[in-house]
Amino acid sequence: MLLDIGVPLSKDSKYDWTYLKDKITEKLESKDSMKDKNVQQLERFVQRVRMICQQIIQQDKQGISMYKEAPATIDEDAGHKHKRQKTGEEDKQEIAAPSEAKSKNEEDDDQQNLQQFSYFEDCGDFNPDNDGFSIDFDLANKLHKRLNILYFIRKELLPNKAKVFMSKLDDLKKDYMSKKASLSLPANWDPERHDKAFLYALSDNGFNYLAKIADNLDNSK
């Protein structure tokens, strides 16, 4: 449900938790399962899910950064760099000179990085209560983006008769004309009319409604 409609806003631009609860109840097979839940509990749940998503996304970014900056080789036991020098007869392994040895803080940082690498490799899903519902990176990223998109449309673009949208309409028309040939849109597409209607449809009906719009566009070509 959150992936589809996000958290709707009331007329005073505040989160409408009652509306969201009613929509969730409509989708449930057992309507009684939401009777003992109040809107405050729903709000706390959604906020927790959003926090978890942000943490997963941030940890993924940190993990990528750490992999890029990781030392080529790390000796966990000695904490020294190893060099292999090739001679005429054999390869000899030498321990770096004491002046090149890592400090205690550097060794601790390397050990911490190794532990974090292991965590990032193993954290495919976030399911702390083992209830069968888990959040992986793809779901976290998708939910984070959709909630932000819906909030921006409802909070910024559409209030006051789409005042902000209309203020950017000239730029939108110019952009549309420059890309018109490469866009798969009907020949009679009008940004002022159709783009605004698209935003209202997304705001009122959610992302799942976009499939119906796409079907209508295909049929109108």
Secondary structure, 3 states (H helix, E strand, C coil): CHHHHCCCECCCCCECHHHHHHHHHHHCCCHHHHCCCCHHHHHHHHHHHHHHHHHHHHHHHHHHHHHHHCCCCCCCCCCCCEEEEECCCCEEEEECCHHHCCCHHHHHHHHHHHHHHHHHHHCCCECCCCCCCCECHHHHHHHHHHHHHHHHHHHHHCHHHHHHHHHCHHHHHHHHHHHHHHCCCCCCCCHHHHHHHHHHHHHHHCHHHHHHHHHHHHHHC
